[in-house]
């Protein structure tokens, strides 16, 4: 029998309402091909190979030519366009493969738009959706095409659901057509916004109820070289004007190359801020500090040349918070959001280290403190949680009076189980901690064999009890990475897996969700005694709104356990529990079994002044106790 004493009469530190959040990086086709709902890949023929994603369609009787041109484009920001020349002997054209196919649902509306002009004769353009097996799902024909560039649009309603559909553009009759910026979106985007986000993926985020959203990365903030870094100013304004950028995960891993991975920035900084507002999460943008990724080139901007980078940070704050009459606040207002986004924190750099980082961080801190003392500044403690780089940085951050330090760790489950007391001895007067990237690895970091196992989820839960118990030091935490496409991933494990039509919430997702939904407002001290039944990890908090006591208990061993919850100073009246457990530590959710590991709710017996709890093997239990 394990005795867990919760000192409900001795409340401790307040828990940050934004304690548990999410971290989005455009990895694993998380944006294009994922959260950004565009179904057409390389819609403006801007990839280095302009026909990437496109295939010539030429039936045996057809005679025609496909070419990419750049003279007299519809938009100078995207000079390449497609020319189709047909002799009219049969339909002739191209097909777009989408992102490992296009997921379409029977009877739902899909809005197609493209720029188009007819140069020779007056052919029509047939637009069709074909399924994976070649079945025609829908087709329409555009006629009376103009000789100058015009935007044409049409609604497609496929007759069947298909995860691997393709879009066909076919010239009917003799003539020449120029085509550009071909776009296909489901009508059913998040909040039904035209050109918006994939609804089920945003819903999965909203269902978490995250306290914050860190974006846009991650390593893409740095870029492998500085010219490939993320520049937020290139991601706002009309989508047609946003320049394409190669994604560093396109070429990062020899064993998982993704030569078709680029950033169209249809999901840009305005959309990130809007997403934060939609799901009730505080925005946490990360900006480049004049350093490329130190795992790649480590390219540096000279200290004397940092001003444009610092100006980008200052302008970002104005874009988020400035009045509509200001320069950058006006750009936000022009995009449809006159009210500020209420930015309160900003990250400077991602996984940087060494003297070069401190030298560049210092002028950022000075400039931002002078102009925006209300913004909390977040600095990076490097990629490891306790190496020489980490220990070099922490004293420097104290000297700079940085508000929050971003610590990262990807490790085997044992590291998380063994380090639940990591923050017990941290200096309470030093900067606060943001545990900004973490995930237990079932095999090892960067291994293709990592899975989102129950054991990994429980290891993270155990560690999170330590974060919660030290809420006076640790103010935020987020799992990473967030999304992964099942056919286009570079990194595993990940919190949410998607294909073109559905998604899987992992065991790790449910752990995060339970901590977010049952955060509590004040830490309650916990003592655990008599763990003869195995390892027990616990934390507790008080919910101010309901008066309930929330106890989180992790029992990772393969045998049942028994716990007696003692609550000095209060009398329990009623108790309920939510349990995440499964038969094997290696069990995990999949597209075949998406709810194999999922929360189960039940009531718990109250015996006198105690709560008696049966602990399931390999389980996280969240206990809510009503008291008087």
Secondary structure, DSSP 8 states (H G I E B T S, - for coil): -EEEEEEEEEEEEE--TT-EEEE--S-TT-TBTTTB----SSTTS-SSSTTTTEEEEE-TT--EEEEEE-TT-S-GGG--EEEEEE-SSS-EEEEE-BTTBEEE-TT-EEEEEEEEEEEETT-EEEEEEE-TTS-EEEEEEE-S--SS-EEEEEEEE-SS-EEEEEEEEEEESSEEEEEEEEEEEES-BGGG-TT-BBHHHHHHHHHHT-SEEEES-SHHHH-SSGGGS--GGGGSS-GGGS--EE-GGGTS-GGG--TT-EE--SS-HHHHHHHHHHHT-EEEEEE--SB--TTTT--B--GGG-HHHHHHHHHHHHHHHS-TTSHHHHHHHHTT--S-----EEEE-SS--HHHHHHHHHHHHHHHHHH-TTSEEEEE--SSSSSHHHHHHHHHHHHHT-SEEEEEEEE-HHHHHHTTTGGGGS-TTS-EEEEEEEEE-SS-TT-TT----HHHHHHHHHHHHHHHHTTTTEEEEEES--EEETTS-SS---SEEE-SS-EEE-HHHHHHHHHHHT--SEEEEEEEE--TTS--EEEEEE-TTT--EEEEEEE-SSS-EEEEEE-TTS-EEEEEEEEEE-SSTT----SSSTTSS--EEEEE-EETTEEEEEE-SSEEEEEEEEE-
